[in-house]
Structures are given as C-alpha cells and as structure tokens.
Amino acid sequence: MTDRFNPSAPGAEKIVYVRQVRPDEMPPEAAGAAALYAIHDEAGNRIGLAPRRDLAFIAARQHDLAPVSVH
C-alpha cells in the first residue's frame, strides 16, 4: 500500500485518546468524584469527561470518534 492515511478524508475515523484524570487535574465541579476519564483530541485538548472509562468510550463512539487508551 502506497497511499498515505488522511484522517480528514471522508469515512476516516478521528482518533481520540481516553485517560484517567489525575486528582490534581480534577475540575472544581467534580469535587468528590472517585475517578474521571478525559477524552482528548489529537492535539491534547480535553474535549470531554466521563465518570467511567467505558462511558468515555461509548460517548466517543456515539460522536463517530475512534477512542484509544492512554496510560
């Protein structure tokens, strides 16, 4: 295959990254939450939060995004 992958091509899924939010990164409105999972775009910008990892993946897929884990 000699074609380069073009993430903006029609039909290409946009990859997003899911990781657990560290306690020092918790937003003020999440005070008392046991854990949060952040969804980040390819530039590292946080585009969403979820209370559980599985819900972060579900939310990403519902928006036609391809989630992957980041450790």
Buried (B, 14 or more C-beta within 10 A) or exposed (E): EEEEEEEEEEEEEEEBBBBBBEEEEBEEEBEEEEEBBBBBBEEEEBBBBBEEBEBBBEBBEEEEBEBEEEE
